[in-house]
Amino acid sequence: MYQFSYADVQEDGVAEAREREREAINHSISLLQAAKTKGLESREAVEAVYFCSRLWVRFVEDLASPDNQLAEELRANLISIGIWIIKESESIRKRQSDNFQGIIDISVIIRDGLK
């Protein structure tokens, strides 16, 4: 029979959560890359903007939660980035921007920081 300390179990939970976040951001990046190739009027653009917006709304909600254990300054910075991504996604949705690459670049940086 295995015996795990609470710290081991908690660390595993954090690692699994980070991996899920990385996978979600990877999926978002893939959708955004396809949308960039296909253009603003494509179904890929609609799917990418919808997924990206929902993902970052969820991240911002989690970061704003008092239960979030990240450092306050890091949380504030990530919330600011999330708000920018949500606004940029909305601009793309309204066809006021085609800055898929900007969102991709920021998403790659965030994803790589989750290692």
SEMAR-391166 format. One record per atom (N, C-alpha, C, CB): residue in three letters; x, y, z; residue number from 1. Coordinates in Angstrom, 3 decimals, padded with zeros to 6 digits. Glycine has a CB too. Layout:
+-----+----------+----------+----------+-----+
:  aa :       xx :       yy :       zz :   i :
+-----+----------+----------+----------+-----+
: ALA :        X :        Y :        Z : NUM :
...
+-----+----------+----------+----------+-----+
REM end
This chain:
+-----+----------+----------+----------+-----+
:  aa :       xx :       yy :       zz :   i :
+-----+----------+----------+----------+-----+
: MET :  000.846 : -001.174 :  000.000 :   1 :
: MET :  000.000 :  000.000 :  000.000 :   1 :
: MET :  000.893 :  001.239 :  000.000 :   1 :
: MET : -000.964 : -000.003 :  001.222 :   1 :
: TYR :  000.494 :  002.232 : -000.763 :   2 :
: TYR :  001.263 :  003.464 : -000.874 :   2 :
: TYR :  000.828 :  004.462 :  000.184 :   2 :
: TYR :  001.111 :  004.070 : -002.270 :   2 :
: GLN :  001.783 :  005.191 :  000.680 :   3 :
: GLN :  001.476 :  006.273 :  001.604 :   3 :
: GLN :  002.049 :  007.555 :  001.011 :   3 :
: GLN :  002.057 :  005.991 :  003.041 :   3 :
: PHE :  001.187 :  008.561 :  000.884 :   4 :
: PHE :  001.592 :  009.840 :  000.337 :   4 :
: PHE :  001.390 :  010.917 :  001.384 :   4 :
: PHE :  000.809 :  010.167 : -000.943 :   4 :
: SER :  002.319 :  011.821 :  001.413 :   5 :
: SER :  002.131 :  012.968 :  002.306 :   5 :
: SER :  001.173 :  013.939 :  001.635 :   5 :
: SER :  003.496 :  013.666 :  002.642 :   5 :
: TYR :  000.560 :  014.765 :  002.425 :   6 :
: TYR : -000.351 :  015.782 :  001.902 :   6 :
: TYR :  000.377 :  016.678 :  000.918 :   6 :
: TYR : -000.952 :  016.619 :  003.044 :   6 :
: ALA :  001.626 :  017.025 :  001.222 :   7 :
: ALA :  002.412 :  017.896 :  000.343 :   7 :
: ALA :  002.636 :  017.240 : -001.019 :   7 :
: ALA :  003.764 :  018.236 :  000.993 :   7 :
: ASP :  002.885 :  015.918 : -001.034 :   8 :
: ASP :  003.070 :  015.211 : -002.299 :   8 :
: ASP :  001.796 :  015.245 : -003.137 :   8 :
: ASP :  003.493 :  013.761 : -002.043 :   8 :
: VAL :  000.691 :  014.973 : -002.511 :   9 :
: VAL : -000.594 :  014.976 : -003.217 :   9 :
: VAL : -000.914 :  016.373 : -003.721 :   9 :
: VAL : -001.726 :  014.468 : -002.299 :   9 :
: GLN : -000.685 :  017.370 : -002.888 :  10 :
: GLN : -000.961 :  018.745 : -003.284 :  10 :
: GLN : -000.075 :  019.147 : -004.459 :  10 :
: GLN : -000.749 :  019.703 : -002.100 :  10 :
: GLU :  001.201 :  018.790 : -004.417 :  11 :
: GLU :  002.132 :  019.125 : -005.501 :  11 :
: GLU :  001.697 :  018.450 : -006.798 :  11 :
: GLU :  003.575 :  018.701 : -005.135 :  11 :
: ASP :  001.262 :  017.183 : -006.706 :  12 :
: ASP :  000.761 :  016.486 : -007.890 :  12 :
: ASP : -000.438 :  017.210 : -008.472 :  12 :
: ASP :  000.388 :  015.040 : -007.549 :  12 :
: GLY : -001.325 :  017.691 : -007.612 :  13 :
: GLY : -002.502 :  018.424 : -008.077 :  13 :
: GLY : -002.129 :  019.702 : -008.794 :  13 :
: GLY : -003.412 :  018.743 : -006.916 :  13 :
: VAL : -001.144 :  020.411 : -008.282 :  14 :
: VAL : -000.679 :  021.649 : -008.912 :  14 :
: VAL : -000.037 :  021.335 : -010.260 :  14 :
: VAL :  000.327 :  022.393 : -007.994 :  14 :
: ALA :  000.781 :  020.296 : -010.304 :  15 :
: ALA :  001.442 :  019.912 : -011.553 :  15 :
: ALA :  000.416 :  019.515 : -012.613 :  15 :
: ALA :  002.423 :  018.753 : -011.307 :  15 :
: GLU : -000.595 :  018.754 : -012.206 :  16 :
: GLU : -001.648 :  018.347 : -013.145 :  16 :
: GLU : -002.440 :  019.556 : -013.633 :  16 :
: GLU : -002.595 :  017.327 : -012.485 :  16 :
: ALA : -002.729 :  020.492 : -012.750 :  17 :
: ALA : -003.465 :  021.698 : -013.141 :  17 :
: ALA : -002.651 :  022.513 : -014.138 :  17 :
: ALA : -003.809 :  022.556 : -011.902 :  17 :
: ARG : -001.362 :  022.657 : -013.883 :  18 :
: ARG : -000.500 :  023.394 : -014.821 :  18 :
: ARG : -000.463 :  022.705 : -016.178 :  18 :
: ARG :  000.930 :  023.523 : -014.259 :  18 :
: GLU : -000.401 :  021.386 : -016.176 :  19 :
: GLU : -000.371 :  020.657 : -017.443 :  19 :
: GLU : -001.680 :  020.861 : -018.213 :  19 :
: GLU : -000.122 :  019.153 : -017.195 :  19 :
: ARG : -002.797 :  020.838 : -017.516 :  20 :
: ARG : -004.091 :  021.098 : -018.181 :  20 :
: ARG : -004.125 :  022.514 : -018.746 :  20 :
: ARG : -005.271 :  020.894 : -017.191 :  20 :
: GLU : -003.604 :  023.482 : -017.998 :  21 :
: GLU : -003.550 :  024.858 : -018.481 :  21 :
: GLU : -002.664 :  024.954 : -019.717 :  21 :
: GLU : -003.034 :  025.799 : -017.380 :  21 :
: ARG : -001.514 :  024.278 : -019.694 :  22 :
: ARG : -000.622 :  024.260 : -020.867 :  22 :
: ARG : -001.329 :  023.663 : -022.084 :  22 :
: ARG :  000.663 :  023.456 : -020.557 :  22 :
: GLU : -002.048 :  022.567 : -021.874 :  23 :
: GLU : -002.766 :  021.928 : -022.973 :  23 :
: GLU : -003.845 :  022.853 : -023.538 :  23 :
: GLU : -003.394 :  020.611 : -022.503 :  23 :
: ALA : -004.555 :  023.547 : -022.667 :  24 :
: ALA : -005.593 :  024.480 : -023.125 :  24 :
: ALA : -004.978 :  025.627 : -023.911 :  24 :
: ALA : -006.395 :  025.029 : -021.932 :  24 :
: ILE : -003.864 :  026.154 : -023.426 :  25 :
: ILE : -003.199 :  027.243 : -024.155 :  25 :
: ILE : -002.642 :  026.725 : -025.475 :  25 :
: ILE : -002.064 :  027.867 : -023.302 :  25 :
: ASN : -002.089 :  025.520 : -025.492 :  26 :
: ASN : -001.623 :  024.916 : -026.752 :  26 :
: ASN : -002.761 :  024.805 : -027.758 :  26 :
: ASN : -001.015 :  023.526 : -026.493 :  26 :
: HIS : -003.907 :  024.367 : -027.287 :  27 :
: HIS : -005.062 :  024.245 : -028.172 :  27 :
: HIS : -005.456 :  025.620 : -028.712 :  27 :
: HIS : -006.254 :  023.592 : -027.429 :  27 :
: SER : -005.458 :  026.613 : -027.854 :  28 :
: SER : -005.772 :  027.975 : -028.262 :  28 :
: SER : -004.782 :  028.464 : -029.323 :  28 :
: SER : -005.759 :  028.913 : -027.045 :  28 :
: ILE : -003.509 :  028.199 : -029.105 :  29 :
: ILE : -002.478 :  028.611 : -030.071 :  29 :
: ILE : -002.711 :  027.936 : -031.416 :  29 :
: ILE : -001.064 :  028.271 : -029.543 :  29 :
: SER : -003.013 :  026.645 : -031.400 :  30 :
: SER : -003.281 :  025.922 : -032.660 :  30 :
: SER : -004.468 :  026.519 : -033.403 :  30 :
: SER : -003.543 :  024.433 : -032.380 :  30 :
: LEU : -005.534 :  026.821 : -032.655 :  31 :
: LEU : -006.708 :  027.428 : -033.281 :  31 :
: LEU : -006.377 :  028.799 : -033.860 :  31 :
: LEU : -007.851 :  027.550 : -032.269 :  31 :
: LEU : -005.613 :  029.589 : -033.121 :  32 :
: LEU : -005.246 :  030.933 : -033.588 :  32 :
: LEU : -004.352 :  030.864 : -034.824 :  32 :
: LEU : -004.535 :  031.714 : -032.470 :  32 :
: GLN : -003.446 :  029.897 : -034.864 :  33 :
: GLN : -002.579 :  029.743 : -036.040 :  33 :
: GLN : -003.400 :  029.370 : -037.273 :  33 :
: GLN : -001.498 :  028.671 : -035.778 :  33 :
: ALA : -004.363 :  028.479 : -037.106 :  34 :
: ALA : -005.237 :  028.115 : -038.227 :  34 :
: ALA : -006.059 :  029.320 : -038.663 :  34 :
: ALA : -006.170 :  026.942 : -037.839 :  34 :
: ALA : -006.551 :  030.094 : -037.709 :  35 :
: ALA : -007.350 :  031.283 : -038.029 :  35 :
: ALA : -006.514 :  032.314 : -038.771 :  35 :
: ALA : -007.934 :  031.902 : -036.750 :  35 :
: LYS : -005.289 :  032.492 : -038.352 :  36 :
: LYS : -004.396 :  033.447 : -039.030 :  36 :
: LYS : -004.206 :  033.052 : -040.490 :  36 :
: LYS : -003.021 :  033.518 : -038.314 :  36 :
: THR : -004.053 :  031.753 : -040.735 :  37 :
: THR : -003.869 :  031.249 : -042.100 :  37 :
: THR : -005.139 :  031.412 : -042.932 :  37 :
: THR : -003.451 :  029.775 : -042.069 :  37 :
: LYS : -006.281 :  031.094 : -042.355 :  38 :
: LYS : -007.553 :  031.109 : -043.088 :  38 :
: LYS : -008.167 :  032.504 : -043.213 :  38 :
: LYS : -008.537 :  030.193 : -042.408 :  38 :
: GLY : -007.865 :  033.399 : -042.290 :  39 :
: GLY : -008.364 :  034.776 : -042.377 :  39 :
: GLY : -009.548 :  035.071 : -041.474 :  39 :
: GLY : -008.746 :  035.076 : -043.779 :  39 :
: LEU : -009.828 :  036.368 : -041.353 :  40 :
: LEU : -010.869 :  036.869 : -040.448 :  40 :
: LEU : -012.258 :  036.319 : -040.724 :  40 :
: LEU : -010.919 :  038.351 : -040.524 :  40 :
: GLU : -012.563 :  036.047 : -041.948 :  41 :
: GLU : -013.914 :  035.630 : -042.328 :  41 :
: GLU : -014.137 :  034.122 : -042.206 :  41 :
: GLU : -014.198 :  036.063 : -043.742 :  41 :
: SER : -013.143 :  033.403 : -041.747 :  42 :
: SER : -013.218 :  031.941 : -041.736 :  42 :
: SER : -013.879 :  031.404 : -040.475 :  42 :
: SER : -011.832 :  031.349 : -041.872 :  42 :
: ARG : -014.326 :  030.177 : -040.605 :  43 :
: ARG : -014.877 :  029.475 : -039.446 :  43 :
: ARG : -013.793 :  029.281 : -038.386 :  43 :
: ARG : -015.473 :  028.109 : -039.865 :  43 :
: GLU : -012.562 :  029.060 : -038.846 :  44 :
: GLU : -011.438 :  028.893 : -037.931 :  44 :
: GLU : -011.246 :  030.139 : -037.062 :  44 :
: GLU : -010.155 :  028.590 : -038.715 :  44 :
: ALA : -011.448 :  031.302 : -037.640 :  45 :
: ALA : -011.316 :  032.545 : -036.873 :  45 :
: ALA : -012.392 :  032.626 : -035.795 :  45 :
: ALA : -011.403 :  033.771 : -037.807 :  45 :
: VAL : -013.598 :  032.275 : -036.148 :  46 :
: VAL : -014.697 :  032.303 : -035.178 :  46 :
: VAL : -014.398 :  031.342 : -034.031 :  46 :
: VAL : -016.045 :  031.934 : -035.859 :  46 :
: GLU : -013.987 :  030.126 : -034.361 :  47 :
: GLU : -013.688 :  029.127 : -033.333 :  47 :
: GLU : -012.519 :  029.561 : -032.450 :  47 :
: GLU : -013.377 :  027.777 : -033.983 :  47 :
: ALA : -011.483 :  030.115 : -033.058 :  48 :
: ALA : -010.303 :  030.533 : -032.296 :  48 :
: ALA : -010.632 :  031.659 : -031.332 :  48 :
: ALA : -009.190 :  030.971 : -033.239 :  48 :
: VAL : -011.363 :  032.649 : -031.821 :  49 :
: VAL : -011.706 :  033.789 : -030.974 :  49 :
: VAL : -012.624 :  033.354 : -029.838 :  49 :
: VAL : -012.372 :  034.898 : -031.804 :  49 :
: TYR : -013.579 :  032.512 : -030.138 :  50 :
: TYR : -014.500 :  032.038 : -029.106 :  50 :
: TYR : -013.744 :  031.251 : -028.035 :  50 :
: TYR : -015.609 :  031.166 : -029.730 :  50 :
: PHE : -012.918 :  030.305 : -028.457 :  51 :
: PHE : -012.194 :  029.479 : -027.494 :  51 :
: PHE : -011.224 :  030.322 : -026.671 :  51 :
: PHE : -011.437 :  028.357 : -028.215 :  51 :
: CYS : -010.477 :  031.177 : -027.327 :  52 :
: CYS : -009.485 :  032.010 : -026.652 :  52 :
: CYS : -010.150 :  032.928 : -025.624 :  52 :
: CYS : -008.700 :  032.842 : -027.678 :  52 :
: SER : -011.243 :  033.548 : -026.012 :  53 :
: SER : -011.957 :  034.441 : -025.088 :  53 :
: SER : -012.462 :  033.676 : -023.869 :  53 :
: SER : -013.135 :  035.127 : -025.804 :  53 :
: ARG : -013.077 :  032.551 : -024.095 :  54 :
: ARG : -013.605 :  031.755 : -022.971 :  54 :
: ARG : -012.484 :  031.266 : -022.062 :  54 :
: ARG : -014.409 :  030.552 : -023.495 :  54 :
: LEU : -011.395 :  030.839 : -022.657 :  55 :
: LEU : -010.259 :  030.364 : -021.880 :  55 :
: LEU : -009.726 :  031.472 : -020.972 :  55 :
: LEU : -009.149 :  029.854 : -022.811 :  55 :
: TRP : -009.546 :  032.657 : -021.532 :  56 :
: TRP : -008.969 :  033.733 : -020.742 :  56 :
: TRP : -009.953 :  034.334 : -019.752 :  56 :
: TRP : -008.453 :  034.804 : -021.647 :  56 :
: VAL : -011.224 :  034.300 : -020.052 :  57 :
: VAL : -012.212 :  034.714 : -019.040 :  57 :
: VAL : -012.101 :  033.781 : -017.845 :  57 :
: VAL : -013.671 :  034.700 : -019.622 :  57 :
: ARG : -011.975 :  032.507 : -018.099 :  58 :
: ARG : -011.846 :  031.521 : -017.004 :  58 :
: ARG : -010.556 :  031.741 : -016.224 :  58 :
: ARG : -011.882 :  030.076 : -017.563 :  58 :
: PHE : -009.445 :  031.969 : -016.943 :  59 :
: PHE : -008.178 :  032.227 : -016.261 :  59 :
: PHE : -008.267 :  033.473 : -015.380 :  59 :
: PHE : -007.047 :  032.386 : -017.284 :  59 :
: VAL : -008.845 :  034.551 : -015.912 :  60 :
: VAL : -008.960 :  035.800 : -015.151 :  60 :
: VAL : -009.823 :  035.581 : -013.911 :  60 :
: VAL : -009.558 :  036.927 : -016.031 :  60 :
: GLU : -010.920 :  034.853 : -014.071 :  61 :
: GLU : -011.766 :  034.556 : -012.906 :  61 :
: GLU : -010.983 :  033.802 : -011.851 :  61 :
: GLU : -012.998 :  033.742 : -013.323 :  61 :
: ASP : -010.212 :  032.811 : -012.265 :  62 :
: ASP : -009.416 :  032.036 : -011.316 :  62 :
: ASP : -008.343 :  032.901 : -010.663 :  62 :
: ASP : -008.770 :  030.838 : -012.016 :  62 :
: LEU : -007.688 :  033.729 : -011.450 :  63 :
: LEU : -006.642 :  034.602 : -010.906 :  63 :
: LEU : -007.202 :  035.617 : -009.915 :  63 :
: LEU : -005.927 :  035.329 : -012.035 :  63 :
: ALA : -008.423 :  036.049 : -010.124 :  64 :
: ALA : -009.050 :  037.044 : -009.245 :  64 :
: ALA : -009.595 :  036.427 : -007.963 :  64 :
: ALA : -010.170 :  037.753 : -009.980 :  64 :
: SER : -009.665 :  035.119 : -007.920 :  65 :
: SER : -010.204 :  034.435 : -006.751 :  65 :
: SER : -009.271 :  034.594 : -005.556 :  65 :
: SER : -010.429 :  032.950 : -007.056 :  65 :
: PRO : -009.838 :  034.846 : -004.378 :  66 :
: PRO : -008.998 :  034.931 : -003.180 :  66 :
: PRO : -008.325 :  033.596 : -002.833 :  66 :
: PRO : -009.833 :  035.402 : -002.000 :  66 :
: ASP : -008.821 :  032.511 : -003.386 :  67 :
: ASP : -008.228 :  031.196 : -003.139 :  67 :
: ASP : -006.986 :  030.930 : -003.994 :  67 :
: ASP : -009.256 :  030.119 : -003.397 :  67 :
: ASN : -006.759 :  031.772 : -005.014 :  68 :
: ASN : -005.603 :  031.588 : -005.878 :  68 :
: ASN : -004.334 :  031.844 : -005.073 :  68 :
: ASN : -005.676 :  032.526 : -007.113 :  68 :
: GLN : -003.383 :  030.926 : -005.161 :  69 :
: GLN : -002.194 :  030.986 : -004.316 :  69 :
: GLN : -000.987 :  031.623 : -004.985 :  69 :
: GLN : -001.834 :  029.617 : -003.873 :  69 :
: LEU : -001.134 :  032.125 : -006.202 :  70 :
: LEU : -000.008 :  032.821 : -006.832 :  70 :
: LEU :  000.254 :  034.136 : -006.107 :  70 :
: LEU : -000.287 :  033.078 : -008.338 :  70 :
: ALA :  001.454 :  034.623 : -006.247 :  71 :
: ALA :  001.806 :  035.917 : -005.651 :  71 :
: ALA :  000.905 :  037.006 : -006.238 :  71 :
: ALA :  003.313 :  036.255 : -005.897 :  71 :
: GLU :  000.569 :  037.967 : -005.407 :  72 :
: GLU : -000.384 :  039.007 : -005.810 :  72 :
: GLU :  000.079 :  039.777 : -007.048 :  72 :
: GLU : -000.606 :  039.978 : -004.661 :  72 :
: GLU :  001.349 :  040.124 : -007.109 :  73 :
: GLU :  001.859 :  040.882 : -008.266 :  73 :
: GLU :  001.772 :  040.049 : -009.547 :  73 :
: GLU :  003.323 :  041.322 : -008.021 :  73 :
: LEU :  002.118 :  038.773 : -009.465 :  74 :
: LEU :  002.027 :  037.887 : -010.624 :  74 :
: LEU :  000.581 :  037.756 : -011.074 :  74 :
: LEU :  002.614 :  036.501 : -010.299 :  74 :
: ARG : -000.317 :  037.579 : -010.121 :  75 :
: ARG : -001.746 :  037.484 : -010.454 :  75 :
: ARG : -002.208 :  038.748 : -011.164 :  75 :
: ARG : -002.592 :  037.247 : -009.181 :  75 :
: ALA : -001.832 :  039.904 : -010.647 :  76 :
: ALA : -002.240 :  041.179 : -011.256 :  76 :
: ALA : -001.698 :  041.293 : -012.682 :  76 :
: ALA : -001.745 :  042.374 : -010.403 :  76 :
: ASN : -000.449 :  040.899 : -012.884 :  77 :
: ASN :  000.137 :  040.952 : -014.229 :  77 :
: ASN : -000.579 :  040.007 : -015.192 :  77 :
: ASN :  001.628 :  040.604 : -014.171 :  77 :
: LEU : -000.869 :  038.802 : -014.721 :  78 :
: LEU : -001.569 :  037.838 : -015.574 :  78 :
: LEU : -003.002 :  038.280 : -015.865 :  78 :
: LEU : -001.576 :  036.458 : -014.914 :  78 :
: ILE : -003.652 :  038.903 : -014.905 :  79 :
: ILE : -004.995 :  039.442 : -015.147 :  79 :
: ILE : -004.929 :  040.521 : -016.217 :  79 :
: ILE : -005.609 :  040.011 : -013.841 :  79 :
: SER : -003.947 :  041.394 : -016.150 :  80 :
: SER : -003.789 :  042.447 : -017.166 :  80 :
: SER : -003.577 :  041.848 : -018.552 :  80 :
: SER : -002.609 :  043.367 : -016.808 :  80 :
: ILE : -002.739 :  040.826 : -018.616 :  81 :
: ILE : -002.508 :  040.152 : -019.892 :  81 :
: ILE : -003.797 :  039.503 : -020.384 :  81 :
: ILE : -001.390 :  039.094 : -019.757 :  81 :
: GLY : -004.500 :  038.851 : -019.483 :  82 :
: GLY : -005.764 :  038.207 : -019.854 :  82 :
: GLY : -006.783 :  039.199 : -020.381 :  82 :
: GLY : -006.344 :  037.474 : -018.666 :  82 :
: ILE : -006.884 :  040.343 : -019.734 :  83 :
: ILE : -007.815 :  041.375 : -020.198 :  83 :
: ILE : -007.418 :  041.858 : -021.585 :  83 :
: ILE : -007.856 :  042.560 : -019.210 :  83 :
: TRP : -006.123 :  042.033 : -021.811 :  84 :
: TRP : -005.667 :  042.446 : -023.141 :  84 :
: TRP : -006.047 :  041.406 : -024.191 :  84 :
: TRP : -004.143 :  042.669 : -023.144 :  84 :
: ILE : -005.819 :  040.122 : -023.883 :  85 :
: ILE : -006.154 :  039.062 : -024.838 :  85 :
: ILE : -007.657 :  039.040 : -025.114 :  85 :
: ILE : -005.691 :  037.690 : -024.308 :  85 :
: ILE : -008.459 :  039.190 : -024.084 :  86 :
: ILE : -009.919 :  039.206 : -024.262 :  86 :
: ILE : -010.327 :  040.387 : -025.142 :  86 :
: ILE : -010.641 :  039.283 : -022.887 :  86 :
: LYS : -009.772 :  041.565 : -024.885 :  87 :
: LYS : -010.097 :  042.754 : -025.690 :  87 :
: LYS : -009.621 :  042.590 : -027.131 :  87 :
: LYS : -009.463 :  044.013 : -025.070 :  87 :
: GLU : -008.421 :  042.050 : -027.298 :  88 :
: GLU : -007.896 :  041.850 : -028.656 :  88 :
: GLU : -008.742 :  040.818 : -029.401 :  88 :
: GLU : -006.412 :  041.398 : -028.610 :  88 :
: SER : -009.189 :  039.783 : -028.705 :  89 :
: SER : -010.074 :  038.789 : -029.323 :  89 :
: SER : -011.384 :  039.429 : -029.759 :  89 :
: SER : -010.352 :  037.631 : -028.349 :  89 :
: GLU : -011.901 :  040.312 : -028.925 :  90 :
: GLU : -013.141 :  041.017 : -029.268 :  90 :
: GLU : -012.939 :  041.920 : -030.485 :  90 :
: GLU : -013.634 :  041.849 : -028.070 :  90 :
: SER : -011.793 :  042.563 : -030.574 :  91 :
: SER : -011.495 :  043.393 : -031.750 :  91 :
: SER : -011.424 :  042.544 : -033.014 :  91 :
: SER : -010.170 :  044.152 : -031.554 :  91 :
: ILE : -010.854 :  041.353 : -032.895 :  92 :
: ILE : -010.815 :  040.442 : -034.039 :  92 :
: ILE : -012.230 :  040.002 : -034.398 :  92 :
: ILE : -009.925 :  039.211 : -033.734 :  92 :
: ARG : -013.014 :  039.678 : -033.391 :  93 :
: ARG : -014.396 :  039.251 : -033.644 :  93 :
: ARG : -015.177 :  040.325 : -034.390 :  93 :
: ARG : -015.103 :  038.913 : -032.325 :  93 :
: LYS : -014.939 :  041.570 : -034.026 :  94 :
: LYS : -015.628 :  042.694 : -034.673 :  94 :
: LYS : -014.976 :  043.090 : -035.993 :  94 :
: LYS : -015.656 :  043.894 : -033.740 :  94 :
: ARG : -013.911 :  042.381 : -036.351 :  95 :
: ARG : -013.152 :  042.634 : -037.577 :  95 :
: ARG : -012.513 :  044.030 : -037.588 :  95 :
: ARG : -014.064 :  042.476 : -038.791 :  95 :
: GLN : -012.144 :  044.482 : -036.396 :  96 :
: GLN : -011.421 :  045.741 : -036.246 :  96 :
: GLN : -009.917 :  045.490 : -036.165 :  96 :
: GLN : -011.904 :  046.495 : -034.994 :  96 :
: SER : -009.540 :  044.229 : -036.087 :  97 :
: SER : -008.141 :  043.833 : -035.970 :  97 :
: SER : -007.985 :  042.442 : -036.560 :  97 :
: SER : -007.662 :  043.867 : -034.487 :  97 :
: ASP : -006.762 :  042.151 : -036.965 :  98 :
: ASP : -006.440 :  040.780 : -037.367 :  98 :
: ASP : -005.162 :  040.329 : -036.647 :  98 :
: ASP : -006.268 :  040.680 : -038.921 :  98 :
: ASN : -005.011 :  040.776 : -035.413 :  99 :
: ASN : -003.794 :  040.548 : -034.635 :  99 :
: ASN : -003.751 :  039.158 : -034.000 :  99 :
: ASN : -003.673 :  041.602 : -033.557 :  99 :
: PHE : -003.958 :  038.148 : -034.805 : 100 :
: PHE : -003.833 :  036.781 : -034.302 : 100 :
: PHE : -002.420 :  036.539 : -033.777 : 100 :
: PHE : -004.179 :  035.760 : -035.409 : 100 :
: GLN : -001.424 :  037.062 : -034.503 : 101 :
: GLN : -000.029 :  036.795 : -034.129 : 101 :
: GLN :  000.310 :  037.380 : -032.759 : 101 :
: GLN :  000.922 :  037.367 : -035.185 : 101 :
: GLY : -000.220 :  038.536 : -032.442 : 102 :
: GLY :  000.037 :  039.114 : -031.125 : 102 :
: GLY : -000.470 :  038.232 : -030.007 : 102 :
: GLY : -000.596 :  040.475 : -031.020 : 102 :
: ILE : -001.668 :  037.700 : -030.180 : 103 :
: ILE : -002.235 :  036.802 : -029.165 : 103 :
: ILE : -001.437 :  035.500 : -029.111 : 103 :
: ILE : -003.731 :  036.506 : -029.466 : 103 :
: ILE : -001.026 :  035.009 : -030.273 : 104 :
: ILE : -000.216 :  033.788 : -030.320 : 104 :
: ILE :  001.090 :  033.999 : -029.558 : 104 :
: ILE :  000.074 :  033.376 : -031.787 : 104 :
: ASP :  001.763 :  035.109 : -029.827 : 105 :
: ASP :  003.057 :  035.370 : -029.185 : 105 :
: ASP :  002.933 :  035.431 : -027.664 : 105 :
: ASP :  003.652 :  036.679 : -029.707 : 105 :
: ILE :  001.941 :  036.150 : -027.167 : 106 :
: ILE :  001.737 :  036.258 : -025.725 : 106 :
: ILE :  001.355 :  034.897 : -025.140 : 106 :
: ILE :  000.647 :  037.307 : -025.407 : 106 :
: SER :  000.522 :  034.155 : -025.846 : 107 :
: SER :  000.101 :  032.832 : -025.371 : 107 :
: SER :  001.288 :  031.881 : -025.266 : 107 :
: SER : -000.961 :  032.241 : -026.306 : 107 :
: VAL :  002.203 :  031.947 : -026.221 : 108 :
: VAL :  003.395 :  031.092 : -026.182 : 108 :
: VAL :  004.235 :  031.430 : -024.954 : 108 :
: VAL :  004.238 :  031.257 : -027.478 : 108 :
: ILE :  004.399 :  032.708 : -024.671 : 109 :
: ILE :  005.178 :  033.127 : -023.498 : 109 :
: ILE :  004.531 :  032.609 : -022.207 : 109 :
: ILE :  005.300 :  034.674 : -023.453 : 109 :
: ILE :  003.212 :  032.774 : -022.109 : 110 :
: ILE :  002.499 :  032.304 : -020.919 : 110 :
: ILE :  002.597 :  030.789 : -020.795 : 110 :
: ILE :  001.025 :  032.736 : -020.967 : 110 :
: ARG :  002.369 :  030.094 : -021.896 : 111 :
: ARG :  002.456 :  028.620 : -021.878 : 111 :
: ARG :  003.841 :  028.158 : -021.429 : 111 :
: ARG :  002.137 :  028.041 : -023.278 : 111 :
: ASP :  004.870 :  028.768 : -021.986 : 112 :
: ASP :  006.230 :  028.350 : -021.638 : 112 :
: ASP :  006.566 :  028.669 : -020.183 : 112 :
: ASP :  007.240 :  029.025 : -022.561 : 112 :
: GLY :  005.907 :  029.651 : -019.615 : 113 :
: GLY :  006.112 :  029.977 : -018.210 : 113 :
: GLY :  005.457 :  028.994 : -017.260 : 113 :
: GLY :  005.597 :  031.342 : -017.933 : 113 :
: LEU :  004.611 :  028.131 : -017.767 : 114 :
: LEU :  003.917 :  027.142 : -016.932 : 114 :
: LEU :  004.715 :  025.871 : -016.714 : 114 :
: LEU :  002.598 :  026.790 : -017.549 : 114 :
: LYS :  005.910 :  025.798 : -017.223 : 115 :
: LYS :  006.751 :  024.595 : -017.082 : 115 :
: LYS :  007.129 :  024.342 : -015.659 : 115 :
: LYS :  008.001 :  024.714 : -017.913 : 115 :
+-----+----------+----------+----------+-----+
REM end
